Amino acid sequence: MPFPSHCIISHVILAALHALLPCAGAAQGLIDCAPPLRPAPVTEPRVQAEYASELREEYTFYFDEAQEFFHCLERARAVVTDEVNQAIADYGAIPETARD
């Protein structure tokens, strides 16, 4: 019994994602996107006052790294989206009789 077309496409998308995620690393994949380490909070007022400049610098670096992480995820998402769209087009080119 044939699947409804939306189920087939869902399976194709899932299969494509599963197959493409390891390959996405060749361009810009999730493996390249490492989240930054959050700075340890400093709650001691004396330490905050004494090292305020260094603490601000550490947080600024963290925020910059977090922004780069989000950009990396967006690039990886774009690569996988393009690959999935191509896989859908490739799948659509298979004659209906060959899909069963």
Backbone as JSON, one array per atom type, in Angstrom:
{
  "sequence": "MPFPSHCIISHVILAALHALLPCAGAAQGLIDCAPPLRPAPVTEPRVQAEYASELREEYTFYFDEAQEFFHCLERARAVVTDEVNQAIADYGAIPETARD",
  "N": [[0.85, -1.16, 0.0], [0.72, 2.16, -0.94], [2.4, 4.99, 0.54], [0.98, 8.06, 1.78], [1.75, 11.1, 0.05], [2.87, 13.17, 1.65], [3.93, 11.78, 3.79], [5.93, 10.3, 2.6], [7.65, 12.32, 1.73], [8.35, 13.36, 4.22], [9.78, 11.19, 5.27], [11.86, 11.12, 3.43], [13.07, 13.58, 3.89], [13.93, 13.24, 6.56], [15.67, 11.07, 6.22], [17.51, 12.25, 4.51], [18.53, 14.31, 6.14], [19.72, 12.75, 8.12], [21.64, 11.45, 6.61], [23.1, 13.59, 5.61], [24.13, 15.23, 7.66], [26.68, 14.3, 8.72], [28.21, 14.83, 6.43], [27.94, 17.53, 6.11], [29.89, 18.74, 7.54], [32.05, 19.02, 5.88], [31.69, 21.38, 4.48], [30.48, 23.56, 6.17], [29.66, 22.55, 9.0], [27.67, 21.24, 11.73], [29.5, 20.14, 13.45], [31.54, 21.91, 13.47], [30.59, 23.95, 14.96], [30.96, 25.02, 17.97], [29.7, 25.61, 21.13], [30.34, 28.51, 23.14], [32.19, 28.68, 26.23], [30.58, 29.57, 29.14], [31.32, 32.35, 31.18], [32.48, 31.96, 34.53], [30.42, 32.88, 37.19], [31.13, 35.71, 39.22], [30.68, 36.52, 42.41], [31.55, 37.77, 44.65], [31.83, 40.89, 46.05], [34.26, 42.35, 46.52], [36.12, 41.09, 44.85], [34.85, 41.47, 42.41], [35.05, 44.26, 42.21], [37.84, 44.63, 42.22], [38.69, 43.23, 39.97], [37.16, 44.19, 37.87], [37.56, 45.24, 35.26], [38.85, 43.1, 33.9], [36.86, 41.15, 34.19], [34.74, 42.27, 32.73], [35.94, 42.24, 30.23], [36.21, 39.47, 29.85], [33.49, 38.72, 29.74], [32.68, 40.19, 27.49], [34.21, 38.94, 25.5], [33.02, 36.41, 25.65], [30.36, 37.01, 24.83], [30.87, 37.83, 22.2], [31.89, 35.41, 21.17], [29.63, 33.81, 21.5], [27.9, 35.02, 19.71], [29.22, 34.43, 17.3], [28.96, 31.66, 17.38], [26.16, 31.4, 17.04], [25.98, 32.41, 14.44], [27.45, 30.46, 13.1], [25.81, 28.2, 13.47], [23.64, 29.04, 11.93], [24.82, 29.12, 9.38], [25.39, 26.39, 9.07], [22.79, 25.36, 9.16], [21.79, 26.49, 6.81], [23.37, 25.19, 4.88], [22.56, 22.5, 5.23], [19.84, 22.77, 4.7], [19.89, 23.51, 1.98], [20.98, 21.14, 0.93], [18.98, 19.28, 1.64], [16.83, 20.31, 0.18], [17.85, 19.85, -2.39], [17.94, 17.06, -2.3], [15.21, 16.51, -2.11], [14.39, 17.46, -4.6], [15.84, 15.69, -6.22], [14.65, 13.3, -5.45], [12.04, 13.79, -6.32], [12.44, 13.58, -9.03], [12.51, 10.92, -9.56], [10.77, 8.44, -11.25], [7.32, 7.84, -10.62], [6.51, 5.14, -10.6], [8.85, 3.84, -9.96], [9.23, 4.35, -7.31], [7.76, 2.73, -5.64]],
  "CA": [[0.0, 0.0, 0.0], [1.6, 3.33, -1.02], [2.28, 6.01, 1.58], [0.59, 9.39, 1.3], [2.94, 11.82, -0.41], [3.52, 13.93, 2.71], [4.71, 10.85, 4.6], [7.13, 9.97, 1.83], [8.54, 13.48, 1.78], [8.88, 13.42, 5.58], [10.81, 10.16, 5.38], [12.99, 11.53, 2.61], [13.75, 14.67, 4.6], [14.63, 12.66, 7.71], [16.8, 10.29, 5.71], [18.5, 13.19, 3.98], [19.19, 14.94, 7.28], [20.57, 11.75, 8.75], [22.77, 11.18, 5.72], [23.87, 14.78, 5.28], [24.78, 15.89, 8.78], [28.12, 14.07, 8.75], [28.82, 15.44, 5.25], [27.89, 18.98, 6.19], [31.15, 19.19, 8.13], [32.99, 19.35, 4.82], [31.53, 22.8, 4.17], [30.36, 24.25, 7.45], [28.68, 21.72, 9.66], [27.44, 21.38, 13.16], [30.69, 19.76, 14.2], [32.37, 23.11, 13.54], [29.92, 24.93, 15.81], [31.12, 24.69, 19.39], [29.22, 26.73, 21.96], [31.39, 29.06, 24.01], [32.06, 28.4, 27.66], [30.08, 30.71, 29.88], [32.21, 32.74, 32.28], [32.02, 31.64, 35.87], [29.97, 34.11, 37.86], [31.9, 36.2, 40.36], [29.68, 37.17, 43.26], [32.23, 38.47, 45.75], [31.96, 42.31, 45.68], [35.65, 42.8, 46.52], [36.73, 40.53, 43.63], [34.23, 42.19, 41.29], [35.63, 45.61, 42.14], [39.27, 44.56, 41.92], [38.91, 42.67, 38.63], [36.04, 44.61, 37.03], [37.99, 45.36, 33.86], [39.08, 41.75, 33.38], [35.57, 40.46, 34.12], [34.02, 42.82, 31.57], [36.63, 41.73, 29.04], [35.84, 38.06, 29.71], [32.1, 38.64, 29.28], [32.65, 40.69, 26.11], [34.71, 37.85, 24.68], [31.96, 35.38, 25.65], [29.25, 37.46, 23.98], [31.35, 37.76, 20.82], [31.96, 34.0, 20.8], [28.25, 33.32, 21.4], [27.37, 35.53, 18.43], [29.84, 33.62, 16.24], [28.32, 30.34, 17.47], [24.85, 31.5, 16.38], [26.22, 32.54, 12.99], [27.89, 29.13, 12.64], [24.6, 27.36, 13.38], [22.86, 29.5, 10.78], [25.5, 28.65, 8.16], [25.18, 24.93, 9.0], [21.39, 25.17, 8.8], [21.64, 26.84, 5.4], [23.97, 24.11, 4.1], [21.7, 21.31, 5.31], [18.61, 23.1, 3.99], [20.17, 23.39, 0.54], [21.15, 19.71, 0.62], [17.67, 18.64, 1.73], [16.07, 20.75, -0.99], [18.36, 19.12, -3.55], [17.49, 15.67, -2.16], [13.78, 16.49, -2.46], [14.31, 17.58, -6.07], [16.32, 14.42, -6.77], [13.6, 12.32, -5.19], [10.93, 14.12, -7.2], [12.78, 13.21, -10.4], [12.34, 9.48, -9.7], [9.43, 8.14, -11.74], [6.37, 7.35, -9.6], [6.5, 3.66, -10.56], [10.1, 3.35, -9.37], [9.22, 4.66, -5.88], [7.01, 1.73, -4.88]],
  "C": [[0.9, 1.23, 0.0], [1.33, 4.3, 0.13], [1.68, 7.26, 0.99], [1.85, 10.2, 1.0], [3.62, 12.6, 0.7], [4.34, 13.02, 3.62], [6.01, 10.48, 3.9], [8.13, 11.11, 1.92], [9.14, 13.61, 3.18], [10.0, 12.4, 5.77], [12.05, 10.53, 4.59], [13.78, 12.63, 3.32], [14.53, 14.12, 5.79], [15.84, 11.85, 7.27], [17.91, 11.2, 5.2], [19.25, 13.88, 5.12], [20.17, 13.98, 7.94], [21.83, 11.5, 7.91], [23.67, 12.39, 5.55], [24.59, 15.41, 6.46], [26.27, 15.56, 8.87], [28.85, 14.74, 7.59], [28.85, 16.95, 5.35], [29.17, 19.54, 6.78], [32.17, 19.56, 7.08], [32.89, 20.83, 4.46], [31.54, 23.61, 5.46], [29.28, 23.52, 8.21], [28.57, 21.96, 11.14], [28.67, 21.03, 13.97], [31.64, 20.94, 14.35], [31.82, 24.14, 14.51], [30.0, 24.49, 17.27], [30.64, 25.87, 20.23], [30.34, 27.23, 22.88], [31.13, 28.66, 25.47], [31.65, 29.68, 28.38], [31.06, 31.07, 31.0], [31.61, 32.34, 33.63], [31.59, 32.92, 36.57], [30.87, 34.44, 39.06], [30.94, 37.01, 41.22], [30.28, 37.96, 44.41], [32.46, 39.93, 45.35], [33.41, 42.8, 45.61], [36.36, 42.33, 45.24], [36.16, 41.22, 42.4], [34.86, 43.56, 41.11], [37.08, 45.56, 41.68], [39.53, 44.12, 40.47], [37.81, 43.06, 37.64], [36.42, 44.67, 35.55], [38.18, 44.0, 33.21], [37.77, 40.98, 33.23], [34.75, 40.96, 32.93], [34.62, 42.3, 30.27], [36.25, 40.27, 28.79], [34.41, 37.91, 29.2], [31.96, 39.15, 27.85], [33.12, 39.62, 25.15], [33.65, 36.75, 24.55], [30.81, 35.78, 24.72], [29.64, 37.43, 22.5], [31.39, 36.31, 20.32], [30.55, 33.4, 20.65], [27.63, 33.78, 20.08], [27.94, 34.73, 17.26], [29.24, 32.21, 16.22], [26.96, 30.37, 16.77], [25.0, 31.64, 14.87], [26.64, 31.19, 12.39], [26.69, 28.2, 12.49], [23.74, 27.75, 12.18], [23.49, 29.05, 9.47], [25.29, 27.14, 7.99], [23.75, 24.63, 8.6], [21.17, 25.44, 7.32], [22.21, 25.74, 4.5], [23.06, 22.89, 4.08], [20.39, 21.58, 4.58], [18.79, 22.98, 2.49], [20.29, 21.92, 0.13], [19.81, 18.98, 0.66], [16.81, 19.05, 0.54], [16.53, 20.04, -2.25], [17.91, 17.66, -3.5], [16.01, 15.53, -2.51], [13.61, 16.58, -3.97], [14.76, 16.29, -6.74], [15.25, 13.33, -6.61], [12.41, 12.54, -6.12], [11.17, 13.72, -8.65], [12.65, 11.71, -10.63], [10.92, 9.21, -10.19], [8.57, 7.5, -10.64], [6.41, 5.83, -9.51], [7.75, 3.1, -9.91], [10.14, 3.56, -7.86], [8.59, 3.55, -5.05], [7.83, 0.54, -4.54]]
}
